[in-house]
Amino acid sequence: MKENIRLFLGLSLNSELLSFLQTNLSHWKQHLPFRSWTHPDDWHITLHFLGNMPPAIKPLIVQAMNEAAALSTRFTLRLSTLGTFGEASRPSILWIGVKEPFEPLIQLHHHLGVQLRHKVDYTPEARPYHPHLTLARKYNGEQRFSRELLAPNSLAIQTQQLELPVEALSLFQSRLGRSPMYEVIERVDLK
């Protein structure tokens, strides 16, 4: 019997966006002291985290992806600003958000959740979906974190009006302990 594999569904980034982020990464690292920074090859926007699954279930996940993709047309997202999750004084996650309105993304997220529920008995998270791109984890500055640090470091994102054309869904496999950690193992184009 094969070991379970750790899976999630998300959106891969285009080369233009990757290039912009890589160009700004050293600046952010210098001004925003977080313990670990996401490897550039691991940047993505998560749609649904599936967790540990048996490899035999992959065809059903791909089927769910195809059915959700058939209900969704291609669209474009805009990145907005830096933000954090976790304790205000010591955030656990530094992220770049998606500018509202992002209704097509919410619909894609919903369609995918419905299909996954039918195909693989997946239960989507109850909390509201907050699309973002994780840049770093575990604030480790000497002083308490201040949200005032975010505004000047968000300036490049806001002035560039960065866009992410959403043309496909990606099924990622997490390989814990490796860097980069995520590998796209399946891709399904939207209409």
N, C-alpha and C positions, 0 to 999 in steps of 0.2 A: 504494500500500500504506500502510495506517494505521500510525502509530507504536505501539509497545508501551505498555501502561498498567501502572502499578505498583499491585498489588492485595494486599489481605489480608482475612481473615475474622475477625470479632470480635463482641463484644457491646456494644451501645450502652447508655448509662446512662440511668436514669429521671430525671425532673425533681427529685424529692426529693433524690436523691444528688448531682446536679449542684449544687443549691442549697447543700447542706451543704459540698461541696468548695470552692465559690466563696467561701462565708463564711469558711472557714479558710485560704484561699490566701494572703492578705496576712500572716497570722501565720507561716505556714511560710516564706514568702519572707524574712521578717525574721530568723528564727532558723536557717534552713538555707541557707547561701550556695551556691547552685548557679547556674551561668552561664545556662542557659536553662530556662524553665518551659514546660510543655506548655500550649498554648492550651486554655481550658476546653471549647471546641467539639470539640477533638480527643481528649478523654478517652474511653477505651474499654478493654476487656479483649480482647487478641488471642487468637484461637484458632489460626490458621495464617497465616503470611506467605507469600504466593505469589510475590512479586517481579514483575519485568517480564514481562507476558504480552501476546500479541496480542489485540486487542479481540474478534476472532471467537470466542475461546474462552469468552467470558462466558456464553453459554447453557449450556455444559457445566458450568461452575462452579455456575450456578444450579440445574441438574439435580442435581448432587452435594449442594448445600445442601438441596434438597427431600427427597432420599432420606435424608440424615442427620437432618433434622427429623422425618421420619415415624417414625424409630426412637427419638425423644427426646420425653419429656413436659416440660412447663414445670416449672421448679424455682426455688428462691431461693438466692442466695449471700449470705454475710455478709462484709463487709470486716473485716480483722483489725488490722493494724498497719503502720507504716512500715518499710521495709527498703531495702537497697541492693544493687546488683550492681557488680562491678568490684573494683579494688584497695581494700583495707580503709582505707588512709590517704587515698585520693583516689578515691572511688567515681564511676563513670560514670553511674549511673542511681539516682534516688530513686523508690521505688514504694510503693504501698499493696497489701498482699497480700490474698488471699482466705482466709478462715478454713476450716480443715478441720473435718469431712470435706466434700469437694466432689466426691464420686463421680459425681453426675449430670453435672457439668462434664467430668470426665475421660472419661466414656462418650461425651458429645457430641463432644469433641475427637477421640476415637478413631474414632467413626463417620464424622465429617467427613473425617478423614485417609484412611480406607479408600476412601470414595467419590471423593475427589479423586485418589487413586492410580489408580483404575479409569477415571475420566472424562478426566483431563487429564495423566496420567502424572506426577503430583506426588509427590515423596518427602518425607514428613514428617521433621522434625528428629529425630535419634537421641537427643538429650539429653532428660531428663525434662521434662515440661510443668510450668511454674511460673506459674500464672495470677496476673496483677498488673495494676495500673493505673499507668502511668508518669506521675509528677508533674513530674520535672525531670531534667536531664542536666548532667554535668560539674561536679563539686564544685569550687568556686574560693575556698574559705575561706583565710584567711591561715595558719591552723594546720592541722595534720593532722586529718582527720576522725575523730571518735570516735563509736562506736555509742551512747554515753551521750546524745548529742544526740537520738536517736530516741525514747526512752521518753517524755519530757515532751511531745513533739510528736505522739505517738500517742494521748495520753490522750483527746482529743475523739473520735477514731475508735472507741476501745474503749468509752467510756461511752455513745455514741449507738447502739451495736449496729446499724450501718448495713446495710440489706438491699438487694440488687439482684434484683428479680424477673427471671428469664431467660425471656422469652416469644418471642424471635425471634433469628435469626442475621442479621448484617449483612455485606454485601460492601462494603468500603471501597476507594476509589481514593485513592492518595496523589498530591498535587500539590505536588511539592517546590518550595520557595521561596515558597510562599503561606502565609498565616496567616488563618484556620485552614487546615491542610494536608490534612485528611482529609474525604472526602465519601462518605456512604452512597449507593451507586448501585443497591443491590438489598437487599430485606429478605424473609426467609422466616420465617413463624411456626412455632413448635413446636406439637406436638399439644396 
